[in-house]
Amino acid sequence: LVSPAKVASKLDWQKAVGVVMGLDITMDRIGIAITEHPENFFESVPLNSLNINEPNSPRKARGISHQSLSELEAIVKQHRVCAFVVNWPVNEGRMGEKCGKVLQVLDSVIDQSNTVVTKRRPFTLWRNHEDASTDSSSPDEWGRS
């Protein structure tokens, strides 16, 4: 876990190499989008979402299925992902079950694969300001407000 500024610095802005992958982890799927350097493309490109669990596994299963992890590894390699921005689903200023699921899945990805999230390919948690409560608190130590 690194600050958003560190993720931004992972991009090689001089050569415009590498993409940032956005992950929207919910209770049963992972939404995926990628975005390239602004000189090449200005909008994120949504990709197919991945199921977190196997089709017949219980909904409350922890972590990510091996099949979905393999698909994520392939996408990361194919698109030369250099960092991740992960949606942090705070609800009215509170971290609840949805935030817990995000942490469970990220922990599972890190435990099962040494090629997705690495020191050279970090992730940051990003709170969607459209979903943020109306409080105007100052940014925390990670740059989130």
C-alpha positions in Angstrom: 0.0 0.0 0.0 1.4 3.3 -1.1 0.2 6.9 -1.3 -1.5 8.0 -4.6 1.5 10.3 -5.3 3.7 7.2 -5.3 1.5 5.4 -7.8 1.6 8.5 -10.0 5.4 8.5 -9.8 5.5 4.9 -11.0 4.4 6.0 -14.4 7.3 6.9 -16.7 5.9 10.2 -17.9 8.8 10.9 -20.2 8.4 7.7 -22.2 4.7 7.2 -21.6 5.1 3.6 -20.8 2.9 1.5 -18.6 -0.7 1.6 -17.6 -2.5 2.0 -14.3 -5.2 -0.5 -13.5 -8.3 0.4 -11.6 -9.9 -2.3 -9.5 -13.5 -2.1 -8.1 -13.8 -5.0 -5.7 -17.3 -5.8 -4.7 -18.7 -8.8 -2.8 -18.8 -11.1 -5.8 -16.7 -9.5 -8.6 -13.8 -7.4 -9.5 -14.4 -4.6 -12.0 -11.3 -3.8 -14.0 -10.3 -0.7 -16.1 -7.0 0.5 -17.4 -5.8 3.9 -18.3 -2.7 4.9 -20.3 -0.6 8.0 -20.2 -2.7 11.1 -21.2 -0.7 11.6 -24.3 -1.9 8.3 -25.6 -5.4 8.1 -24.3 -7.6 10.3 -22.1 -10.2 7.9 -20.7 -10.1 4.6 -18.9 -11.0 1.5 -20.8 -13.2 -0.9 -18.9 -12.3 -4.6 -19.3 -14.3 -7.7 -18.4 -15.0 -8.1 -14.7 -13.8 -11.2 -12.9 -15.8 -13.3 -10.5 -14.2 -13.4 -7.1 -15.4 -16.9 -6.3 -15.8 -20.1 -8.2 -19.4 -20.5 -9.5 -20.5 -23.1 -6.9 -18.6 -21.7 -3.9 -20.4 -19.9 -1.1 -20.9 -16.1 -1.5 -19.1 -15.3 1.7 -15.9 -17.2 0.6 -12.8 -15.3 1.4 -10.2 -14.2 -1.2 -10.1 -14.8 -4.9 -10.5 -18.0 -6.9 -7.5 -19.5 -8.6 -9.1 -19.1 -12.0 -9.8 -15.4 -11.5 -6.3 -14.8 -10.1 -4.8 -16.5 -13.2 -6.9 -14.2 -15.4 -5.8 -11.1 -13.4 -2.2 -12.1 -13.8 -2.6 -12.5 -17.6 -4.3 -9.1 -17.9 -1.5 -7.4 -15.8 1.2 -8.9 -18.0 -0.6 -8.2 -21.3 -1.2 -4.5 -20.5 2.1 -3.9 -18.7 0.4 -2.6 -15.6 2.7 -0.5 -13.4 0.4 0.2 -10.5 -3.1 -0.2 -9.2 -5.8 2.2 -7.9 -8.3 0.3 -5.8 -11.7 1.7 -5.1 -12.1 2.2 -1.3 -15.8 2.0 -0.7 -16.2 4.2 2.4 -19.9 4.7 3.2 -20.8 8.0 4.9 -17.2 8.3 6.3 -17.2 4.7 7.7 -15.4 1.7 6.7 -17.7 -1.3 6.7 -18.2 -4.7 5.2 -17.3 -3.6 1.7 -13.9 -2.2 2.8 -13.3 -5.5 4.6 -14.0 -7.4 1.4 -11.5 -5.2 -0.5 -8.8 -6.0 2.1 -9.7 -9.7 2.0 -9.3 -9.9 -1.7 -6.1 -7.8 -1.9 -4.6 -10.0 0.9 -5.6 -13.1 -1.0 -4.1 -11.8 -4.3 -0.8 -10.9 -2.5 -0.7 -14.3 -0.7 -1.4 -16.4 -3.8 0.7 -14.5 -6.4 4.0 -12.9 -6.4 3.5 -11.3 -9.8 0.4 -9.1 -9.4 1.1 -6.7 -6.6 4.8 -6.2 -5.9 7.1 -3.4 -4.6 7.6 -2.4 -8.2 3.8 -2.6 -8.9 2.1 -1.2 -5.9 -1.5 -0.3 -5.2 -3.2 2.6 -3.5 -6.7 2.9 -2.1 -8.8 5.6 -3.6 -12.0 6.9 -2.2 -14.5 8.1 -4.8 -15.3 11.7 -4.0 -18.8 11.3 -5.5 -19.6 8.8 -2.8 -17.9 10.8 -0.1 -19.8 12.3 2.7 -20.2 16.1 2.8 -17.5 16.5 5.5 -14.6 18.6 4.3 -11.8 16.9 6.3 -8.2 17.5 5.4 -6.2 14.8 3.6 -4.8 12.0 5.8 -1.2 10.8 5.8 -1.9 8.9 2.5 -3.3 11.9 0.7 -6.9 10.7 0.9 -9.5 13.3 1.9 
